[in-house]
């Protein structure tokens, strides 16, 4: 009873939905055509995860980070299809889904920023290896796993997602001219910090490249900003949309759908960018396996030949000994 009362008090404290004009933002679409961006991202990120596991790429520090970043993407997109197969019917169901949804996309975003930090660390120490990145992974896990899970718990308590009788699915309700504390805490702050840190670390990495080359960083070096650029492209419109709704803006449903689709397509863009890195690693792994196979085949073929050669040498030496013995016998008889 006491635990239940405490939960109700927390719900009341966090829940600012006190009536008045509002807008419902659908987080779990029930129509398949609304899930096309989700499907593309789910396929791409799932392929990255499968290739990483099949070829055991997680043994490499950078590949391990790519895998760790892709798994939250898969969870984030996968739970949307779970909601499609088992449609929401209650607030409690939506609140549970909010834990997975918030922790999933937030973890993926933070991993993207940490990838920028890892890139800077590699350049700083001029080493891809085994000394720095594995040691940093412990801190990365705290930032990219524990923090999102805590925010997922906050989203549950704050009723970030509720069931809508109108939409027949889970939605986030934004009341006009009200500060949306759950959205600020669970989305705006983590995403904004991740974008900012990502840009800072990539700028530091570019400066390090310039220092190593002994020259100013040219415009082409800023291509490296494609990584935080993905965060900016996918999340900035959505952040602006939600903030504007809190100040009374009334955008069209089409515009909201487009902005939500941009968020959902982040996994596809991440998969394409990081997949290019994985392509080289997979190709090297396949080449390595092929070389080992060829060497094994050559060793297998050389073994019978070596045995046959040894037998021929033994036979030849035996013949030679016999010849010498016969010659000695003949000489002995003549003597």
PEKATA-V425037 format. One record per backbone hydrogen bond with DSSP energy under -1.0 kcal/mol. NH is the residue of the N-H (numbers start at 1). CO is the residue of the C=O. If there is no record, write none. Layout:
nh:NH co:CO
nh:NH co:CO
This chain:
nh:5 co:1
nh:6 co:2
nh:7 co:3
nh:8 co:4
nh:9 co:5
nh:10 co:6
nh:11 co:7
nh:12 co:8
nh:13 co:9
nh:14 co:10
nh:15 co:11
nh:18 co:16
nh:23 co:174
nh:25 co:172
nh:27 co:170
nh:28 co:170
nh:34 co:31
nh:35 co:32
nh:39 co:35
nh:40 co:36
nh:41 co:37
nh:42 co:38
nh:43 co:39
nh:44 co:40
nh:45 co:41
nh:46 co:42
nh:47 co:43
nh:48 co:44
nh:49 co:45
nh:50 co:46
nh:51 co:47
nh:52 co:48
nh:53 co:49
nh:54 co:50
nh:55 co:51
nh:57 co:52
nh:59 co:56
nh:60 co:57
nh:64 co:60
nh:65 co:61
nh:66 co:62
nh:67 co:63
nh:68 co:64
nh:69 co:65
nh:70 co:66
nh:71 co:67
nh:74 co:70
nh:75 co:71
nh:76 co:72
nh:77 co:73
nh:78 co:74
nh:79 co:75
nh:82 co:78
nh:83 co:79
nh:85 co:81
nh:86 co:82
nh:94 co:90
nh:95 co:91
nh:96 co:92
nh:97 co:93
nh:98 co:94
nh:100 co:96
nh:101 co:97
nh:102 co:98
nh:103 co:99
nh:104 co:100
nh:105 co:101
nh:106 co:102
nh:107 co:103
nh:108 co:104
nh:109 co:105
nh:110 co:106
nh:111 co:107
nh:112 co:108
nh:113 co:109
nh:114 co:110
nh:115 co:111
nh:116 co:112
nh:117 co:113
nh:118 co:114
nh:119 co:115
nh:120 co:116
nh:121 co:117
nh:122 co:118
nh:123 co:119
nh:124 co:120
nh:125 co:121
nh:127 co:122
nh:133 co:129
nh:136 co:132
nh:137 co:133
nh:140 co:136
nh:141 co:137
nh:142 co:138
nh:143 co:139
nh:144 co:140
nh:145 co:141
nh:146 co:141
nh:147 co:142
nh:149 co:145
nh:150 co:146
nh:151 co:147
nh:152 co:148
nh:153 co:149
nh:154 co:150
nh:155 co:151
nh:156 co:152
nh:157 co:153
nh:158 co:154
nh:159 co:156
nh:160 co:155
nh:162 co:171
nh:164 co:169
nh:168 co:164
nh:171 co:162
nh:172 co:25
nh:174 co:23
nh:176 co:21
nh:178 co:175
nh:181 co:179
nh:184 co:180
nh:185 co:181
nh:186 co:182
nh:187 co:183
nh:188 co:183
nh:189 co:184
nh:191 co:187
nh:192 co:188
nh:193 co:189
nh:194 co:190
nh:195 co:191
nh:196 co:192
nh:197 co:193
nh:198 co:194
nh:199 co:195
nh:200 co:196
nh:201 co:197
nh:202 co:198
nh:203 co:199
nh:204 co:200
nh:205 co:201
nh:206 co:202
nh:207 co:203
nh:208 co:204
nh:209 co:205
nh:210 co:206
nh:211 co:207
nh:212 co:208
nh:213 co:209
nh:215 co:210
nh:221 co:218
nh:222 co:219
nh:223 co:220
nh:224 co:221
nh:225 co:222
nh:226 co:223
nh:227 co:224
nh:229 co:225
nh:230 co:226
nh:232 co:228
nh:233 co:229
nh:234 co:230
nh:235 co:231
nh:236 co:232
nh:239 co:235
nh:240 co:236
nh:241 co:237
nh:242 co:238
nh:243 co:239
nh:244 co:240
nh:245 co:241
nh:246 co:242
nh:248 co:245
nh:249 co:244
nh:256 co:252
nh:257 co:253
nh:258 co:254
nh:259 co:255
nh:260 co:256
nh:261 co:257
nh:262 co:258
nh:263 co:259
nh:264 co:260
nh:265 co:261
nh:266 co:263
nh:269 co:265
nh:270 co:266
nh:271 co:267
nh:272 co:268
nh:273 co:269
nh:274 co:270
nh:275 co:271
nh:276 co:272
nh:278 co:274
nh:279 co:275
nh:280 co:276
nh:281 co:277
nh:282 co:278
nh:283 co:279
nh:284 co:280
nh:285 co:281
nh:286 co:282
nh:287 co:283
nh:288 co:284
nh:289 co:285
nh:290 co:286
nh:291 co:287
nh:292 co:288
nh:293 co:289
nh:294 co:290
nh:295 co:291
nh:296 co:292
nh:297 co:293
nh:298 co:294
nh:299 co:295
nh:300 co:296
nh:301 co:297
nh:302 co:298
nh:303 co:299
nh:305 co:301
nh:306 co:302
nh:307 co:303
nh:308 co:304
nh:309 co:305
nh:310 co:306
nh:311 co:307
nh:312 co:308
nh:313 co:309
nh:314 co:310
nh:315 co:311
nh:316 co:312
nh:317 co:313
nh:318 co:314
nh:319 co:315
nh:320 co:316
nh:321 co:317
nh:322 co:318
nh:323 co:319
nh:324 co:320
nh:325 co:321
nh:326 co:322
nh:327 co:323
nh:328 co:324
nh:329 co:325
nh:330 co:326
nh:331 co:327
nh:332 co:328
nh:333 co:329
nh:334 co:330
nh:335 co:331
